[in-house]
Amino acid sequence: MGGKQSVAFVIVVFLPLFATATHADEKSGWAMSAGIGASLIKDRDGNETFEGHGFGYTWGVEYRFSKQWAFGIDLFSLGSASDTFNSVDTTIDVGGMDLRGRIIFPMSENVEIYGRLGFAGYFADVDPGTNNLGEDAVSLGLGLDIDRSEHFTIRIEGRYFDGRRDESGALLTAGFNYRF
């Protein structure tokens, strides 16, 4: 695990300890979320760069400790993207899992913005080429939640994945969050 990944892992693992110092509110507890949207997969190899756009998704569960803190795990896919890479038509399919924390900033009674930091493990299936390359990345994100009812929230979120070997990805989704 590299330096950036180690720092992110420590922050995400110890985030719940700091969250318990604040008081719980009506939004505390378990929730699930899902979203779909546009993705970007980028891989640099020497002077060549693969840059393809796709369609991805995310699905996850989290526990919200307080008004400001939540911790969760997500499955994600950046989908399939195609580009000419080293003069060869190439398709890359990326999917993985993200362990993350969210820091939440209430803007009003029904609107919140948040930042997220996590540690992602992912697999990249490259055609033609090597299949199922397992890697890790730091994940960063920003989002907006708009409450529609006591349990249902509309969510717009952007995520950036910074892999350790000149690989990166992005996912911009629209979806929902459902609090139990």
WOGIUR-V246302 format. One record per residue. N is the residue number from 1. SS is DSSP state (~ for helix, > for strand, _ for the rest). BURIAL is + if it has 9 or more other ideal C-beta (glycine too) atoms within 8 Angstrom, else -. Layout:
# WOGIUR-V246302
N|SS|BURIAL + N|SS|BURIAL
This chain:
# WOGIUR-V246302
1|_|- + 2|_|- + 3|~|- + 4|~|+ + 5|~|+ + 6|~|+ + 7|~|- + 8|~|+ + 9|~|+ + 10|~|- + 11|~|+ + 12|~|+ + 13|~|- + 14|~|- + 15|~|+ + 16|~|+ + 17|~|- + 18|~|- + 19|~|+ + 20|_|- + 21|_|- + 22|_|+ + 23|_|- + 24|_|- + 25|_|- + 26|_|- + 27|_|- + 28|_|+ + 29|>|- + 30|>|+ + 31|>|+ + 32|>|+ + 33|>|+ + 34|>|+ + 35|>|+ + 36|>|+ + 37|>|+ + 38|>|+ + 39|>|+ + 40|>|+ + 41|>|+ + 42|>|+ + 43|>|+ + 44|>|+ + 45|>|+ + 46|_|- + 47|_|- + 48|>|- + 49|>|- + 50|>|+ + 51|>|- + 52|>|+ + 53|>|- + 54|>|+ + 55|>|- + 56|>|+ + 57|>|+ + 58|>|+ + 59|>|+ + 60|>|+ + 61|>|+ + 62|>|+ + 63|>|+ + 64|>|+ + 65|_|+ + 66|_|+ + 67|_|+ + 68|_|- + 69|>|+ + 70|>|+ + 71|>|+ + 72|>|+ + 73|>|+ + 74|>|+ + 75|>|+ + 76|>|+ + 77|>|+ + 78|>|+ + 79|>|+ + 80|>|- + 81|>|+ + 82|>|- + 83|>|- + 84|>|- + 85|>|+ + 86|_|- + 87|_|- + 88|>|- + 89|>|- + 90|>|+ + 91|>|+ + 92|>|+ + 93|>|+ + 94|>|+ + 95|>|+ + 96|>|+ + 97|>|+ + 98|>|+ + 99|>|+ + 100|>|+ + 101|>|+ + 102|>|+ + 103|>|+ + 104|>|+ + 105|>|- + 106|>|- + 107|_|- + 108|_|- + 109|_|- + 110|_|- + 111|>|+ + 112|>|+ + 113|>|+ + 114|>|+ + 115|>|+ + 116|>|+ + 117|>|+ + 118|>|+ + 119|>|+ + 120|>|+ + 121|>|+ + 122|>|+ + 123|>|+ + 124|>|+ + 125|>|+ + 126|>|+ + 127|>|+ + 128|_|- + 129|_|- + 130|_|- + 131|_|- + 132|_|- + 133|>|+ + 134|>|- + 135|>|+ + 136|>|+ + 137|>|+ + 138|>|+ + 139|>|+ + 140|>|+ + 141|>|+ + 142|>|+ + 143|>|+ + 144|>|+ + 145|>|+ + 146|>|+ + 147|>|+ + 148|_|- + 149|_|- + 150|_|- + 151|_|- + 152|>|+ + 153|>|+ + 154|>|+ + 155|>|+ + 156|>|- + 157|>|+ + 158|>|+ + 159|>|+ + 160|>|+ + 161|>|+ + 162|>|+ + 163|>|+ + 164|_|+ + 165|_|- + 166|_|- + 167|>|+ + 168|>|+ + 169|>|+ + 170|>|+ + 171|>|+ + 172|>|+ + 173|>|+ + 174|>|- + 175|>|+ + 176|>|+ + 177|>|+ + 178|>|+ + 179|>|+ + 180|_|-
